[in-house]
Amino acid sequence: MNSQIVKRLLGGAGIAAVMLFAVPAAQADDQFSPAQKTEIDAMIEDYLIKNPDVLLRAIQNVQSWQAAEQSRQQSEAIIPVWDALVADPSVPSIGPADAPVTVIEFFDYHCGYCKRALDGVMEIVENSDGKVRTIFVELPILREESATAARAALAAAKQGKYMEVHQAFMTNRGLLDEDRINDLAAAAGVDVDQMRADMQSPEINGMLAQYSAMAQTVGISGTPAFIINGTMVSGADMERVDALVQAGLEKAS
């Protein structure tokens, strides 16, 4: 089939689909003359034009296969990231390490959707009776102040004040600039001078770099993103998160 005609008629997914029909003609290169091959191409094109439902089904099959393949690849990519985060005691978390359900949240302190999800995240923590572990993964992708806030929260964790600072930053409605970070941290009981010194440590820089690499590995490009017992939920879809948590609890009971 003439490739230019195909491109005009079908676009990317359609080109992949129509190759299902074009392959027999391509394989016939050694059996037919140029005129015969031209005629075969014309017959294929005419058939598809007269039977668009066949082409649409082929396109849908290709799209379904692509979606399934992307899901499979993401599921495979999640496994090592999941294992690493669950096993790493330096990643801030609430709940017992052996909880039957683990919720991992990737977030940014300047993300409005993350702020909206905070109540739902904390309700899971508070109502779990020790059966859910929640892991908080800093992913500052929106602005430079987000990276500063992330470093401050991880530095506060060294003083045992991570959750206090995390909730203070999440409920803050303005820009988390240097002064605001200091004020909120001090109000949470953090030694601000020590926090500022720890913020520049290679350890914290390495943690943020690792979290960013993990997010890229599993295809996270926005916040919030959740992984519940290995299943990804993109966005602040707390209904879906809650459903997966409940399913995990029921399975464990």
N, C-alpha and C positions, 0 to 999 in steps of 0.2 A: 504494500500500500504506500502511496506517496506520503512521505513523512511530513511535508508542509501542510497537506490537506488535513492529515490527522491532527497536527498541532493546532490548527485553526479551529477544528470542530470539537476537540475533546479536552485539551488542557492536560496537565500533568498526570492526574489519576487515570484519565481516560486513555492516555497513551499506554500506560502500563496494562490496562485492561485489554485494549485492542490487540496487544501483542499476542494474546491467547489465540486470536484468529489469524494473525499474520504469520505465526511460526510455521504452519504447514507450507505456505507459499515460499518462505525463506529457505526451508529445507529442500525445496524443489528446484533450487538453482541449477543443479546439474542435469535435471530431467526435462526442462522446458526451454524453449527459445525465448529471446527477449520479448517477442510479440505475445507469446503465450503467457509469460509472467505478467505482462502489462494487463492482459485480459483477466487473469486471476485476481490481480490487485483490484481491478475495477469491479469484479463480481463481489469481492469481500466488502468493498466500500458500499456498493449498491445494497447488499444484504443488510448491512448495519444501518443504513439510512432508512430502509423500509421496515426494519425491526428494531427500533430504538430501545424497546424494553429489554432486549437481549444485552445490548450494550450497557444499559443502566444497571442490570443485575451484575454484570461483570465488574463494573466500577464499584458497586456496593460491596461485592466480594473482596475486591482489592482493598477497599477502605477498611472493611472489617478485619481483614488479615493484618493490615498495617497497625490498627489499634490494638489488636491482640498481641502482636509482636512487641509493640512499645510497652504494653503492660507487663509482658513476660520479662523483657530486658530490665524494666524498672524494679520488678520484684526481685530479680537476681542481684541487682545493684544494691538493694536495700539491706540484704542479709549481712554483709561485712560491716556496713555502717551501723546497723542496729546492734550487732554483737559488740562492736567497739564502744559505743556510747553506753550500753547497758553495763559493760564491765569496767568502765573508767570511773573511779571514785572521785576524780577531780571535777567531773561535770556536775553542776548543782542539781539537786533532786530532792524530792520529798517522798517518803514512803519506803517501806522495807525493800531491800534488794531482791528478796525472793517472792515479791508480790506476784500473783498470777496474771495480772494485767499491768502493762507498762505503757504510758503515754509519753511520747517525746514531742516537744514543741520547739520549732524553729521560729524565732520572732525578732522584731526590731522595735526598739522603744519609741520610735516616732511613727509606727504603723498604726493608723486608726482602727483597722480591723483587728489587730492584735489587742488593742485596748478594749474593744468591744467583746472579745473572746475571754478577757481576764476573769470575769465573774463565773463563766461556765467552767473555766479551767480550775478555779479555786473551789467551786462546788464539787467537782469530781474529787479533789484532794480531801475536802472536809467530810464528804459523805461516803468515803470508800471503806471505812472500818479497817484500814490497814491492808486492803486487798488491791490497791492500785498504787503504783509508783509513777510519779510524774517527773520527767527529766527536762530541764530548761536549757536550751541550746541557743546561745547568742548568735544572731545572724544580722549584723548591722550593715544593711545594704542601701538604705535610703538617703543618708547624708553623713557628713563627717561627725556631727554631734552624736549620731547613733553609735559610732565606733567608740567615741569617748565615754559615753554612758555604759556601753558594754564592758569596757575595761574597768570602769568604776565598780560596776556590779560584781565582776569577777574578783576584783581586789577586796571588796567588802566581804566576799565569801571567805577570805582568809581570816577574817575577824568573826566568822560565824553569823554574819548579818546579811546574807544574800537575799533571803526572802523578804526581809524588811525593805531593803533597797529596791528589789525587783518590783514589789507592789507600789512603792512610792514613785518610782519612775513610770510605771505603767499607768498610774492614775493621774500623773501630771498632765495638764492640758496645754501647756505652753512648750516653748523650745527648751530642751535640756542643754543649756549652755554651761560654761564652766562654773559660774556662780550658782546657778540653780542646782546643779549636780552636788556641789559642796553643801548647800543648804539642806537639801533633802537627805543626803548621807548623814550629816551631823544630826538632824532630827531623828534619824533611825538609830542613833547611838554609835555611829562609826567614827573612829579616829581618822579625821580627814587627811591629816598630814601623812599618816602611814598609808592610807588608801592611795594618795597621790604618788607616793614612792613606789608602791606595789604595781600601780597601773603601767609603769614603764618596764616591768620585768620581762625578760625573754620568755618566761613561762606563759604569761598571759597573752603575749603576742603570738606565741606558738599555738595556744588554744584557739584563738580566733582564726588563725590561718587554717588550722585543722578543721574547724567547724565549717568554714567556707568551702573547703575542698570536699567535705562530706556532702554538703548541700548540692554542689555541682554534680557529684557522682550519682546522686539519686534523682537529679532533675528538678531540684527546687529552685525556682527563679523569683519567687515572691513570698511574702509573709502574711499571715502565719501559715505554717505547714505542720501537719501532725503525722506521726507514725504511731499507730496503735497496734501493738503485738505484730508488727511487721507490715501493716496495711497503711498506705498513704492516704491522707485527706488533705487536699489543697484548699486554702482559704479558711475563713472563720465559720465553717459549717459545723457548729457545735451539736446540732441534731445528729449528724452522721458520726461525730466523735463519740457522743453519748451512746449511740446504738452499738458501736464497736466495743465500747467499754462494757456495756451490759452483756453483749454476746460473749465476751471473754470471761466475765464473771460467771455466767451461766455454764459455760463449758468447763470451768474449773470447779464448779460446785458438785 
